[in-house]
Amino acid sequence: MEQNKLDVVLGLQWGDEGKGKVVDVLTPSYKVVARFQGGPNAGHSLVFDGDSFVLHTVPSGIFREGTVNVIGNGVVIDPVILLEEVHAIEQRVGSIGDKLKISKRAHLILPTHRMLDAASEAAKGKSKIGSTLKGIGPTYMDKTGRNGLRVGDILSPDFKDKYNALKQKHFGLLAQYDFRYDITEYEQQWFQAVEQLKRFPFIDSEVYINEALKAHAPILAEGAQGSLLDIDFGTYPFVTSSNTLSAGVCTGLGVAPSRVGRVYGIFKAYCTRVGSGPFPTELFDADGEKLRAIGHEYGATTGRPRRTGWLDMVALKYTVMMNGVTDLIMMKSDVMDNFDTIKVAVAYKDGNHLTESFPYDGGAHVTPVYKEFPGWKTPLSNLRRYEDFPEAFKAYIRFIEAETGVKVKIVSVGPDRDATVIR
């Protein structure tokens, strides 16, 4: 009998590609939606019924009836943020007690992890990496350093002792910094949140996911951040602390590589980046400002203005290759409705050297070589069929497909759930 496979949806740029909306749109076809990495540094925005919602830890299938949402072992969890999110969701749709399950192997973000994050970032001065200051990095450091606390530890009779031992270790590390902090209030909230989270099932998510596969339940794995922020293959050191590529699904949920089916790669029709790090196609002119204004390019988690630029085909081809993308999903096409000319970087120039390969340093010292396209100068947001798209826009899509070798399966023409054209 043929093996059931799970599908994956992830970002192909520096995050903020619109994964929340896509998962929400795709979810009716899936019984289980599972997050496989990252933490509350994610901000997955959903818009439906005239309302908008940002999810940080809970998988984006939570608003769909009959869908089970799993926070996988590769995720790091701040109980306070998770509980706030749960309360906000329940105000909207009622109790989600039977729809959310949490992996026992997921690591916990302690109040002191947040302090370590802030102290470390402050000490970097001008070489800041642009952390969201949510304690993600220090939590993953404790995970790989084999010091971490996991969700399953909450049920242990000596949980408080384990917590205090790790807290004292963190105090020792914080003493190295000139950094003032007080965790009293947050620590109180943290323990209250831990207690309240016990109403959700803490599960062996790897067993749950594999049993669901065996039962032929359709499963969607949801990635956070973006491929160019991958700890190994992103623009290091300006990256996140987890593997954001499709390979992260195997370790973040406990499934074999042979169980990965379709890989939906999401990209914006242009590029954005939050925080520091290389960004070869970044715009510092009126076009960049126009993209930011029309696209409302401000971080869903941090509120920081995003850096904006033209689509980078060198980087996109790199992440399509690394993820084994089977279907492309293009977001925010409508943001570029009013541009006379649209550019795409097709190569990089480094001195006299021309390359189409994504460089080791993420393109810190390159100049993009652009191909120009005429703008479509047509509002896309009311169009619901590919056939109705203006010819100039179709040419832009065909070019992307020819370059990447992958079909653009879904085109988003607005933030709302309904503003989606599926080919």
C-alpha positions as CSV (number, residue, x, y, z in Angstrom):
1,M,0.0,0.0,0.0
2,E,1.3,3.5,-0.9
3,Q,2.7,5.5,2.0
4,N,0.7,8.6,3.0
5,K,2.8,11.7,2.9
6,L,2.6,15.1,4.7
7,D,2.8,18.4,2.9
8,V,4.9,21.3,3.9
9,V,4.3,25.1,3.6
10,L,7.3,27.4,4.2
11,G,8.7,30.8,3.3
12,L,11.4,31.2,0.6
13,Q,12.7,34.6,1.6
14,W,13.5,36.3,4.9
15,G,10.2,35.5,6.5
16,D,7.0,37.7,6.4
17,E,6.0,36.0,3.1
18,G,2.4,35.5,4.2
19,K,2.5,31.9,5.5
20,G,-0.4,32.4,7.9
21,K,-2.9,33.3,5.1
22,V,-1.7,30.4,2.9
23,V,-2.1,27.8,5.7
24,D,-5.5,29.2,6.5
25,V,-6.5,28.9,2.8
26,L,-5.0,25.4,2.4
27,T,-6.3,24.0,5.7
28,P,-9.8,22.8,4.6
29,S,-7.9,20.0,2.8
30,Y,-6.0,18.9,5.9
31,K,-7.0,17.2,9.2
32,V,-3.8,18.1,11.0
33,V,-1.7,21.3,10.9
34,A,1.6,21.1,12.7
35,R,4.3,23.8,13.4
36,F,7.8,22.3,13.2
37,Q,10.3,25.0,14.3
38,G,10.7,28.5,15.6
39,G,8.8,30.1,18.4
40,P,6.9,33.3,19.2
41,N,9.3,35.2,16.9
42,A,6.9,34.1,14.2
43,G,4.0,36.4,13.2
44,H,1.6,34.6,10.9
45,S,-1.2,37.1,9.9
46,L,-4.7,35.9,8.9
47,V,-7.5,38.1,7.6
48,F,-11.1,36.8,7.3
49,D,-14.6,38.1,7.8
50,G,-13.3,41.6,7.9
51,D,-11.1,40.8,10.9
52,S,-7.3,40.4,11.2
53,F,-5.4,38.0,13.5
54,V,-1.7,37.4,14.2
55,L,-0.6,34.0,15.4
56,H,2.9,33.5,17.0
57,T,3.0,29.9,18.3
58,V,-0.4,28.3,17.5
59,P,-0.6,26.7,14.0
60,S,-2.6,28.7,11.5
61,G,-5.2,26.0,11.1
62,I,-6.8,26.9,14.4
63,F,-9.7,28.8,13.0
64,R,-10.9,26.0,10.7
65,E,-13.5,23.6,12.0
66,G,-12.4,20.0,12.5
67,T,-8.7,20.6,12.3
68,V,-6.2,19.4,14.9
69,N,-3.3,21.8,15.5
70,V,0.0,20.4,16.8
71,I,2.9,22.4,18.2
72,G,5.8,20.1,17.3
73,N,9.0,19.2,19.2
74,G,11.1,21.6,17.1
75,V,9.2,24.6,18.4
76,V,10.2,26.7,21.5
77,I,7.4,27.9,23.6
78,D,6.9,30.9,25.9
79,P,3.9,29.8,28.1
80,V,2.9,33.5,28.7
81,I,2.7,34.4,25.0
82,L,1.1,31.1,24.1
83,L,-1.6,31.6,26.8
84,E,-2.3,35.2,25.7
85,E,-2.7,33.8,22.1
86,V,-5.1,31.1,23.3
87,H,-7.3,33.6,25.2
88,A,-7.5,35.8,22.1
89,I,-8.4,32.9,19.8
90,E,-11.0,31.6,22.3
91,Q,-12.6,35.1,22.5
92,R,-13.1,34.8,18.8
93,V,-14.2,31.1,18.3
94,G,-14.9,29.6,21.7
95,S,-12.9,26.9,23.4
96,I,-10.1,25.3,21.4
97,G,-9.3,22.6,24.1
98,D,-9.8,19.7,21.7
99,K,-8.1,21.4,18.7
100,L,-4.6,22.1,20.1
101,K,-2.0,19.6,21.2
102,I,1.5,20.3,22.4
103,S,4.6,18.2,22.0
104,K,6.2,17.1,25.3
105,R,9.6,17.5,23.6
106,A,9.1,21.2,22.7
107,H,11.5,23.4,24.8
108,L,10.3,26.1,27.1
109,I,11.4,29.7,27.0
110,L,12.1,30.9,30.5
111,P,11.9,34.5,31.7
112,T,15.7,34.5,32.0
113,H,16.1,33.4,28.4
114,R,14.4,36.7,27.4
115,M,16.8,38.6,29.6
116,L,19.8,36.8,28.1
117,D,18.5,37.6,24.6
118,A,18.1,41.3,25.4
119,A,21.5,41.5,27.2
120,S,23.3,39.8,24.4
121,E,21.8,41.9,21.7
122,A,22.5,45.1,23.6
123,A,26.1,44.1,24.1
124,K,26.5,43.7,20.3
125,G,26.1,47.4,19.7
126,K,26.3,48.2,16.0
127,S,26.7,44.5,15.1
128,K,23.2,43.6,16.3
129,I,21.6,40.7,14.4
130,G,18.0,42.1,14.7
131,S,16.7,39.6,17.3
132,T,13.0,39.8,18.2
133,L,14.1,39.6,21.9
134,K,11.7,36.8,22.6
135,G,14.4,34.5,24.1
136,I,14.5,32.2,21.1
137,G,18.3,32.1,20.6
138,P,19.2,31.4,24.2
139,T,16.5,28.7,24.4
140,Y,17.9,26.8,21.4
141,M,21.4,27.3,22.9
142,D,20.2,25.5,26.1
143,K,18.6,22.8,23.9
144,T,21.8,22.0,22.0
145,G,23.8,22.5,25.3
146,R,21.5,19.8,26.9
147,N,20.4,22.2,29.7
148,G,16.9,22.9,28.4
149,L,13.5,22.5,30.1
150,R,10.8,20.8,28.0
151,V,7.0,20.8,28.1
152,G,7.1,17.2,29.4
153,D,9.1,18.5,32.4
154,I,6.1,20.5,33.6
155,L,4.5,17.2,34.7
156,S,7.5,16.2,36.7
157,P,7.3,16.5,40.5
158,D,10.7,18.2,40.6
159,F,9.8,20.8,37.9
160,K,10.4,23.7,40.2
161,D,13.8,22.5,41.1
162,K,14.8,22.0,37.5
163,Y,13.5,25.5,36.7
164,N,15.5,27.1,39.6
165,A,18.7,25.3,38.7
166,L,18.5,26.6,35.1
167,K,17.5,30.1,36.3
168,Q,20.6,30.2,38.6
169,K,22.8,29.2,35.7
170,H,21.3,32.1,33.7
171,F,21.9,34.5,36.5
172,G,25.6,33.5,36.3
173,L,25.6,34.3,32.6
174,L,23.8,37.6,33.0
175,A,26.4,38.7,35.5
176,Q,28.8,39.0,32.6
177,Y,26.8,41.8,31.1
178,D,26.2,45.4,32.2
179,F,22.4,44.9,32.0
180,R,19.7,45.7,34.6
181,Y,16.7,43.4,34.7
182,D,13.9,42.3,36.9
183,I,12.0,39.1,36.2
184,T,9.7,39.0,39.3
185,E,6.5,40.0,37.6
186,Y,7.1,38.0,34.4
187,E,8.1,34.9,36.4
188,Q,4.8,35.0,38.3
189,Q,2.9,35.2,35.0
190,W,5.0,32.5,33.6
191,F,4.1,29.9,36.3
192,Q,0.4,30.9,36.1
193,A,0.6,30.3,32.4
194,V,2.3,26.9,32.8
195,E,-0.5,25.8,35.1
196,Q,-3.2,26.9,32.7
197,L,-1.6,25.2,29.7
198,K,-2.0,21.9,31.4
199,R,-5.6,21.8,30.1
200,F,-4.2,21.0,26.7
201,P,-2.9,17.5,25.9
202,F,0.9,17.2,26.1
203,I,1.6,14.5,23.6
204,D,4.4,12.5,22.0
205,S,3.9,14.4,18.8
206,E,6.2,12.2,16.8
207,V,4.0,9.2,17.6
208,Y,0.8,11.2,17.0
209,I,2.0,12.5,13.6
210,N,3.2,9.1,12.4
211,E,0.0,7.4,13.6
212,A,-2.0,10.0,11.7
213,L,0.0,9.3,8.6
214,K,-0.6,5.6,9.0
215,A,-4.4,6.4,9.2
216,H,-4.1,8.4,6.0
217,A,-5.0,11.7,7.7
218,P,-3.9,14.6,5.5
219,I,-1.3,16.6,7.4
220,L,0.2,20.1,6.7
221,A,3.5,21.0,8.3
222,E,3.8,24.8,8.8
223,G,7.2,26.5,8.9
224,A,8.0,29.8,10.5
225,Q,10.5,32.6,9.5
226,G,12.0,32.0,6.0
227,S,14.5,29.9,4.2
228,L,17.1,32.7,4.0
229,L,17.0,32.8,7.8
230,D,18.0,29.1,8.2
231,I,20.7,28.6,10.8
232,D,22.9,26.6,8.3
233,F,22.0,28.0,4.9
234,G,20.7,31.5,5.5
235,T,22.6,34.8,5.6
236,Y,24.6,33.8,8.7
237,P,25.0,35.2,11.3
238,F,21.9,37.3,10.6
239,V,19.7,34.3,10.8
240,T,17.3,32.6,13.2
241,S,18.2,29.7,15.6
242,S,16.4,26.8,13.8
243,N,16.3,25.0,10.5
244,T,13.6,26.7,8.5
245,L,14.0,24.5,5.4
246,S,11.8,21.5,4.5
247,A,14.5,19.3,6.1
248,G,13.5,20.8,9.4
249,V,10.2,19.0,9.2
250,C,11.9,15.7,9.7
251,T,13.7,16.7,13.0
252,G,10.9,19.2,14.1
253,L,8.1,16.7,13.9
254,G,9.9,13.3,13.9
255,V,9.0,12.1,10.4
256,A,11.2,10.3,7.9
257,P,12.3,12.2,4.7
258,S,10.4,9.7,2.6
259,R,7.2,10.9,4.2
260,V,7.5,14.5,2.9
261,G,5.1,15.0,-0.1
262,R,4.4,18.4,-1.6
263,V,6.5,21.4,-0.6
264,Y,4.6,24.7,-1.0
265,G,7.2,27.5,-1.2
266,I,5.8,31.0,-0.5
267,F,7.4,34.2,-1.8
268,K,6.4,37.8,-2.1
269,A,6.3,39.3,-5.6
270,Y,9.1,41.6,-4.2
271,C,11.4,41.1,-1.2
272,T,11.4,42.4,2.4
273,R,13.6,41.9,5.4
274,V,13.4,42.8,9.1
275,G,16.5,43.5,11.1
276,S,20.1,43.4,10.0
277,G,21.9,41.4,7.4
278,P,22.7,41.3,3.6
279,F,19.8,42.3,1.3
280,P,21.2,42.6,-2.3
281,T,18.1,44.1,-3.9
282,E,17.2,46.5,-1.1
283,L,15.8,49.8,-2.3
284,F,16.5,53.1,-0.6
285,D,14.5,55.3,-3.0
286,A,10.9,56.2,-3.7
287,D,10.1,52.7,-5.1
288,G,11.3,51.1,-1.8
289,E,9.1,53.6,0.2
290,K,6.2,52.9,-2.1
291,L,6.4,49.1,-1.6
292,R,6.6,49.6,2.2
293,A,3.6,52.0,2.3
294,I,1.3,50.0,-0.1
295,G,2.3,46.6,1.3
296,H,2.0,47.8,5.0
297,E,5.5,46.4,5.5
298,Y,5.9,46.4,9.3
299,G,6.8,43.3,11.3
300,A,3.8,41.3,12.6
301,T,5.8,40.5,15.7
302,T,8.0,43.5,16.2
303,G,6.2,46.3,14.4
304,R,9.5,47.4,12.9
305,P,9.5,48.9,9.4
306,R,10.6,46.2,7.0
307,R,13.4,46.9,4.5
308,T,12.0,46.5,0.9
309,G,13.5,45.6,-2.5
310,W,12.9,44.0,-5.8
311,L,12.4,40.2,-6.3
312,D,15.8,38.4,-6.0
313,M,15.8,35.5,-8.5
314,V,19.3,34.3,-7.5
315,A,18.2,33.9,-3.9
316,L,14.8,32.4,-4.9
317,K,16.3,29.8,-7.1
318,Y,18.7,28.9,-4.2
319,T,15.8,28.3,-1.7
320,V,13.6,26.5,-4.3
321,M,16.5,24.1,-4.8
322,M,17.2,23.6,-1.1
323,N,13.6,22.9,-0.2
324,G,12.7,20.7,-3.1
325,V,9.7,23.0,-3.8
326,T,7.0,21.4,-5.8
327,D,4.5,24.3,-5.9
328,L,5.2,28.1,-5.7
329,I,2.8,30.5,-4.0
330,M,3.1,34.2,-4.9
331,M,1.9,36.7,-2.3
332,K,1.2,40.5,-2.4
333,S,1.2,40.8,-6.2
334,D,-1.4,43.6,-5.8
335,V,1.1,45.8,-4.0
336,M,2.9,46.3,-7.4
337,D,-0.2,47.3,-9.3
338,N,0.9,50.9,-9.8
339,F,4.6,50.6,-10.8
340,D,5.6,51.6,-14.4
341,T,8.6,49.3,-14.3
342,I,9.3,46.2,-12.2
343,K,12.7,44.8,-11.8
344,V,14.0,41.3,-10.9
345,A,17.6,40.5,-10.0
346,V,18.8,37.7,-12.3
347,A,22.5,37.7,-11.3
348,Y,25.0,39.3,-9.0
349,K,28.1,41.3,-9.9
350,D,31.0,41.1,-7.4
351,G,33.8,43.3,-8.8
352,N,34.3,42.1,-12.3
353,H,32.8,38.7,-11.5
354,L,29.3,37.8,-12.6
355,T,27.5,35.0,-10.8
356,E,24.0,33.4,-10.7
357,S,25.0,31.4,-7.5
358,F,23.9,32.6,-4.1
359,P,27.1,33.5,-2.2
360,Y,28.4,32.1,1.1
361,D,28.1,35.6,2.7
362,G,24.5,36.1,1.5
363,G,25.5,38.7,-1.0
364,A,26.9,41.3,1.4
365,H,29.2,42.8,-1.2
366,V,27.4,42.3,-4.5
367,T,25.5,44.5,-6.9
368,P,22.4,43.0,-8.4
369,V,22.0,42.7,-12.2
370,Y,18.4,43.5,-13.1
371,K,16.0,42.4,-15.8
372,E,13.1,44.9,-16.3
373,F,9.4,44.2,-16.9
374,P,6.6,46.6,-17.8
375,G,4.2,47.1,-14.9
376,W,0.7,45.8,-15.3
377,K,-1.0,49.0,-14.1
378,T,-4.2,47.2,-13.3
379,P,-5.8,46.6,-9.9
380,L,-5.5,42.8,-9.2
381,S,-7.4,42.7,-6.0
382,N,-10.9,42.0,-7.5
383,L,-9.7,39.4,-9.9
384,R,-10.4,35.7,-9.1
385,R,-9.4,33.8,-12.2
386,Y,-5.9,33.5,-13.7
387,E,-7.4,34.1,-17.2
388,D,-8.5,37.6,-16.1
389,F,-5.0,38.7,-15.1
390,P,-3.4,41.4,-17.3
391,E,-0.9,40.0,-19.9
392,A,2.1,41.9,-18.3
393,F,1.4,40.2,-15.0
394,K,1.1,36.8,-16.6
395,A,4.5,37.4,-18.3
396,Y,6.0,38.2,-14.9
397,I,4.6,34.8,-13.5
398,R,5.8,32.9,-16.6
399,F,9.3,34.3,-16.2
400,I,9.4,33.2,-12.5
401,E,8.2,29.7,-13.5
402,A,10.8,29.4,-16.3
403,E,13.7,30.5,-14.0
404,T,12.7,28.3,-11.1
405,G,11.3,25.3,-13.1
406,V,8.3,25.3,-10.7
407,K,4.7,26.2,-11.4
408,V,3.1,29.2,-9.5
409,K,0.1,27.3,-8.1
410,I,-1.5,30.0,-6.0
411,V,-1.5,33.8,-6.5
412,S,-2.6,36.1,-3.7
413,V,-4.1,39.4,-4.7
414,G,-5.0,40.8,-1.3
415,P,-4.8,40.1,2.4
416,D,-8.3,38.5,2.7
417,R,-8.8,34.8,2.7
418,D,-11.0,35.2,-0.5
419,A,-8.4,37.3,-2.4
420,T,-6.7,34.1,-3.6
421,V,-6.4,32.7,-7.1
422,I,-5.7,28.9,-7.3
423,R,-4.6,27.7,-10.7
